[in-house]
């Protein structure tokens, strides 16, 4: 009952009151639902807070947002940033308007210069704005590619990167001590700023080649990045762009897809159909907040989406081959393909491998020119956006595809060249359910016959010959995630090497499904 009294939102307060009444009346399931809503509060995960839009400390709602923002404001004050500028952005999900208004209002009331981006905006724009406006922090209200029922809260610090431990736990502790949400002022002054023109100008300058003859099929998947992506492409000289009409306008229900995650089967079907219909040269899917980007290509068997690792390698090679940095660094995560390491070595670049998440990738070291993770995230301009950026990636991918097309080549052909030069790096992901609390048993008793590394308490890296398996538990579900890679030596017969690698990968997947 204390949470109900402290909730400033009449709608969530009323829903909890009704649920309490149902539980007291013995309505089946009401007790369990109430317990679920009131369980432990949302925690900062790999990319901020995320959860269902619902009442209670375990959901995304105005009370949780107000308390979290008050905690962020207190942390900033304690660390010498009181009164500084904090930028606030949002996507178009359910609750985003109210949540963003609460964030800005609390910050303004706490004495900060609260700056709201106009309307629904892509997450990369918020990351850009933090550094462009000299802010001490930024907050983006978004759940990225999560289901339609979710929303989230992503925090960037003054360096333009997402927060990392111990800052996340410090803010969580301050939120727990923040007191009643209804007593926290959320009516402070807020001003607006629109850095989109500067962001688009920066992105449009990314291409390294002169070719612009390219037809592009694009979908924002009902998200907020479509208009900005089309503008960025046009400013860069790519004007032959066809957008999936049914998915062009932001819609928080994502009505035409089962999942708004472009990694999931079926999500990009409409995009690939459009690409085939218009005879496109490249297909691009942005996730709903436009920080991720998936590429589709035409092959003799038809259109298909590239894996995150395929795109990661081909873009990394392109940026290194055309770059001008005297001592470049590229980075990827421990769960991503190792091909980028081989490419970097051949190009005389430094390479770093980090834990999962762009908050680690962008902190890999000085001279970073590129970073990626297998889950369709690419940072192609770290000096401007210290996070993954689907819009900038779209422009860089168009530059590469147009350059290849002008020479009679293609992205699939370039992938074959990389495989012939650096070997076939075949990757896959297997998820295995497990029961019980704590870490799965495989962490205490790793399988025999493997060399074992532990880059973090909840991450295992297993190596056996040319095979590698990275194991980590999900942060949100009782499942074990295993990331598999096998490498076939470079050679001219790429087709045969891919077949051998695929067979090895399937055998490895069968083996890992037995781990718990």
Helices and strands as residue ranges (DSSP letters): H 2-6, H 10-24, H 30-37, E 49-52, H 62-78, E 85-90, H 96-109, E 113-117, H 123-132, E 137-141, E 150-157, H 167-176, G 181-183, E 190-193, H 196-204, E 216-219, H 226-236, E 241-243, G 245-247, H 269-278, E 282-286, E 293-299, E 302-305, H 308-322, E 329-333, H 339-346, E 350-354, H 358-361, E 368-373, E 377-379, H 390-406, H 411-422, E 424-433, G 441-443, E 451-456, E 459-464, E 467-473, E 479-488, H 494-512
